[in-house]
Amino acid sequence: MITIIDYNAGNLRSIKKAVELYERNVVITNDKEEILSADKVILPGVGNFGDAMKNLENLKDVIYKIVEERVPFLGICLGMQLLLEESEECKDIEGLGIIKGNVVKFKNVDKIPHMGWNNVKKVKDIPLFENIKDNEYFYFVHSYYVNPTEEDVIVGTCDYGIEFPCVINKDNVYATQFHPEKSGKVGLKMIENFVELI
Amino acid sequence: MLTKRIIPCLDIKDGRVVKGTRFLNLRDAGDPVELSKVYDEQGADEIVFLDITASYEKRDILIDLVERTAEQVFIPLTVGGGVKSVEDFRRILRAGADKISVNTAAVKNPNLVKEAADIFGSQCVVVAIDAKRHYVNEGDLEKEENQDKYIVKTENGYCWFEVYIYGGRKGTGIDAVQWAKKVEELGAGEILLTSMDADGTKNGYDLLLTKAISENTKLPVIASGGCGNAQHVYEAFKFGKADAALMASILHYGEYTVEEIKLYLKERGIPVRL
């Protein structure tokens, strides 16, 4: 079973539909037991860092537990940013701190948000990238990006004014700044790769 | 590098695409779900549904349509037409849309943009602006009524761009550039900009309008109205500084595929996803 953590974070239907192409048993839930009993967990997210952390307050201990137990975990978009320690979007609320570092806003770019299809440069070949070529296009929509302290968690980068980390991996925790569920065939391939992780 | 987006627009009436299509091999060419799949295959970067008969009773048809499309199409889907409230946003997003476009309701109640952005995030709030050239005599440029207007010089004299609502039936006196800046402040994530002068002409996008909005806001701008060929799309990016281009009939009538347009752009140095 794969659970998608429900904390009032927008459109969960498309991520569920995408995962269902590869795994029959997909549940959207905020039930602690259901999250703890999952084989894999997805933390989606759109919206504001501070609001999201407030909505996640009750589920923090569950997330720490599944990460500790090395259950494959995928954070998407804001769900990636929440893994860091803090964000410029909301400085007085702490993030999950599973990945050391912070989240910063794009500066000196013409257009914010960074919206549309951009290519992803593979830094390391991890199972999530299996059968996905270097520089494939994925769909992004965000104004902030992650800035991890430990460089070795960065496995994919993207260029928007500056080169920023867009795929990170530490143990069984994976996260993407883009939306694989909205990135056509290539994105679906990445979701399939996540579903097939052991 | 961030690519320029090509976005097919499907006008929906009673759950069907109303502009004719010339696609063969489709089970049902008027079915928006089928057509969305075709454009997805061709490499469309997003899909826009505009519900042109968006009365309350018809809303359920749209919800069903969005649900069915979201099941099969894994690229971003924007839905617009008659959206009036946060509750409308919630229902359509829940059905599987990624972005919602608002037009008349945003002008009448700008707070809707802010409320929706606060609740659902800026990324899903698209403000649609229908704008029309409002020409001004050269001698009147210094008049007080024109002081807050963003005036450009065109081949036909000076003009500013007026925001229209109710599907282009009612002028508001609002300057489109000022309005774009305002919705950016309110938390909109993108602007869908339609030129009423160009719409339906197939003579090309209004490049002066597109450039004026694009250069005066940080928000991504989708150019719309007037697309008749691939060169027009190129011009919207090159001279209009648009981030995305919306088109309907040139795709629906099979004059071009999305891929053909992208190849044309690529040859001319515009970054596209192929």
Interface residues (C-beta under 8 A of the other chain):
Chain A: G10 N11 R13 S14 K17 A18 V46 G47 N48 L78 D110 K111 I112 P113 H114 M115 G116 W117 N118 N119 Y137 Y139 F140 V141 H142 S143 D159 Y160 H179 E181 K182 S183 G184 K185 G187 L188
Chain B: M1 L2 T3 K4 R5 D40 D45 E67 A70 E71 F74 I75 P76 L93 R94 A95 G96 A97 D98 D118 I119 F120 G121 S122 Q123 C124 G189 E190 K218 L219 P220 D243 A244 R273
